[in-house]
Amino acid sequence: MTQQSQSGGTPDATPGETPGAPGAVPGGNPPVWSSSHQQAVGPPGPGGFGPSGAGNSAWVTGGVTFAGILMVMNGIMAVLQGIAALSKDDVYAAVDDYVYKINLTGWGWILLVLGVVAALAGLGVLMGATWARLTGILLASLSMIVQFMFLPYAPIWGVIVIAIDFFVIWALAVYRPAGAVT
């Protein structure tokens, strides 16, 4: 909070700040992007109390780390699922009349390639690469579609992976790394 000076009704500088210092604005208050304003919960404003938007909460930061781990694990599981579809046709139930007519060898290659790329993107997310976040959102979306199409072969597993992909998309979409332009 600022105090009004007695002479002209303009705000005084906050303690430790000089009005002419670099980054100071006319009237003496530091800019909102200064380190003194970078806190988890900001002062009440037009939206009331709540996150100031200046940083990520622990939930979001932990969520993106968890999403990266899930991407690596989903990728490894998709590779194993693809290998199983390629190696033996009797691992999955035979589906004769289905809208998406792709044989198990085709599904095996799709899952294998998608799994390798998803695992690599998950490692990139864990290392903090921006390209990996965007790629992860795209791959999780693609994985949702593929698992939906693969539902007759593995219905319970497909629904679980779709739910995990939904979380991954959310976690990667809400994360804003430090220095990102919003």
C-alpha positions in Angstrom: 0.0 0.0 0.0 1.2 3.5 -0.6 0.8 6.5 1.6 -0.3 9.9 0.5 2.3 12.7 1.0 1.0 15.7 2.8 2.2 18.2 0.3 0.5 17.2 -3.0 -1.5 14.1 -2.6 0.9 12.0 -4.6 2.1 8.6 -3.4 5.5 8.4 -1.7 8.1 5.9 -2.6 8.0 2.6 -0.8 10.7 2.1 1.8 14.0 1.3 0.3 13.0 2.6 -3.2 13.9 6.0 -4.5 11.6 7.6 -7.0 14.3 8.2 -9.6 15.8 4.7 -9.4 15.8 2.5 -12.5 12.5 0.7 -12.9 10.7 3.2 -10.8 7.6 4.9 -12.2 6.5 8.5 -11.6 4.9 8.7 -8.2 7.5 6.4 -6.6 5.9 3.0 -6.8 7.9 0.1 -8.2 6.5 -1.6 -11.3 4.5 -4.7 -10.9 7.2 -6.8 -12.7 9.8 -5.9 -10.1 11.0 -8.6 -7.7 9.2 -6.9 -4.8 5.8 -7.8 -6.4 6.6 -11.4 -7.3 4.5 -13.3 -4.8 2.1 -16.2 -4.9 -0.9 -14.3 -3.9 -1.4 -10.7 -4.9 -3.3 -7.9 -3.2 -7.0 -7.7 -3.7 -7.8 -6.1 -7.0 -10.7 -6.1 -9.4 -10.9 -9.9 -9.2 -10.6 -10.1 -5.5 -8.1 -12.3 -3.6 -6.4 -15.1 -5.4 -3.4 -15.9 -7.5 -1.7 -12.9 -9.0 -0.8 -14.6 -12.3 2.9 -13.6 -11.7 4.0 -17.2 -11.3 3.0 -20.8 -11.2 1.5 -22.4 -8.2 3.0 -25.5 -6.7 0.2 -27.6 -8.2 0.9 -26.4 -11.7 4.7 -26.8 -11.4 4.3 -30.3 -9.9 1.6 -31.1 -12.4 3.9 -30.4 -15.4 6.6 -32.6 -13.8 4.1 -35.3 -13.3 2.9 -34.9 -16.9 6.4 -35.3 -18.1 6.8 -38.5 -16.2 3.4 -39.7 -17.4 4.4 -39.0 -21.0 7.6 -41.1 -20.6 5.7 -43.9 -19.0 2.8 -43.8 -21.6 5.4 -43.7 -24.3 7.1 -46.8 -22.9 3.8 -48.6 -22.5 2.7 -47.7 -26.0 6.0 -49.1 -27.3 5.3 -52.3 -25.4 1.7 -52.3 -26.7 3.0 -51.9 -30.2 5.5 -54.7 -29.9 2.8 -57.0 -28.6 0.6 -56.1 -31.5 3.5 -56.7 -34.0 4.9 -59.9 -32.5 1.7 -62.0 -32.0 -1.7 -61.4 -33.4 -3.3 -63.5 -30.7 -2.4 -61.0 -27.8 -5.4 -58.9 -28.7 -8.9 -60.1 -29.4 -9.9 -60.4 -33.0 -12.2 -57.6 -34.0 -13.9 -58.4 -37.3 -16.5 -55.7 -37.9 -15.2 -52.3 -36.8 -15.3 -48.9 -38.4 -11.6 -48.3 -38.3 -10.2 -51.2 -40.3 -6.5 -51.3 -39.5 -4.9 -54.7 -38.9 -2.9 -55.4 -35.8 0.4 -55.0 -37.6 -0.7 -51.4 -38.6 -1.7 -50.7 -35.0 1.6 -52.1 -33.8 3.6 -49.7 -35.9 1.3 -46.7 -35.0 1.7 -47.4 -31.3 5.4 -48.1 -31.5 6.2 -44.8 -33.3 3.8 -42.7 -31.2 5.3 -44.3 -28.1 8.9 -43.5 -29.0 8.1 -39.9 -29.9 6.0 -39.4 -26.7 8.7 -40.8 -24.5 11.3 -38.5 -26.0 8.9 -35.5 -25.7 8.3 -36.5 -22.1 12.0 -36.3 -21.4 12.1 -32.9 -23.0 9.3 -31.8 -20.8 11.2 -32.9 -17.7 14.2 -30.9 -19.0 12.1 -27.8 -19.4 12.1 -27.5 -23.2 9.4 -25.3 -24.6 9.2 -27.4 -27.8 8.5 -30.4 -25.7 5.5 -28.8 -24.0 4.0 -27.9 -27.3 4.9 -31.3 -28.8 3.5 -33.0 -25.7 0.1 -31.3 -26.1 0.0 -32.4 -29.7 1.1 -36.0 -28.9 -1.3 -36.4 -26.0 -4.1 -35.2 -28.3 -3.0 -37.7 -31.0 -2.7 -40.4 -28.3 -6.3 -39.7 -27.2 -7.5 -40.2 -30.8 -5.4 -43.4 -31.3 -6.6 -44.9 -28.1 -10.2 -44.1 -28.9 -9.8 -45.9 -32.2 -8.0 -48.8 -30.5 -10.8 -49.2 -27.8 -12.2 -52.6 -29.2 -8.8 -54.2 -28.7 -8.0 -52.9 -25.2 -11.1 -51.1 -23.8 -10.2 -50.6 -20.2 -6.6 -49.7 -20.9 -7.7 -47.3 -23.7 -10.0 -45.4 -21.3 -7.2 -45.1 -18.7 -4.8 -43.8 -21.2 -7.4 -41.3 -22.5 -7.8 -39.9 -19.0 -4.1 -39.7 -18.5 -3.7 -37.9 -21.8 -6.4 -35.4 -20.7 -4.4 -34.6 -17.6 -1.2 -34.3 -19.6 -2.8 -31.8 -21.9 -4.2 -29.7 -19.0 -0.9 -29.7 -17.1 1.2 -28.7 -20.1 -1.3 -26.0 -21.2 -1.6 -24.2 -17.9 2.2 -24.1 -17.1 3.9 -20.8 -17.8 7.7 -21.0 -17.5 9.5 -18.1 -16.0 10.1 -15.5 -18.6 7.3 -16.6 -20.9 5.2 -13.9 -22.5 1.6 -14.1 -21.6 
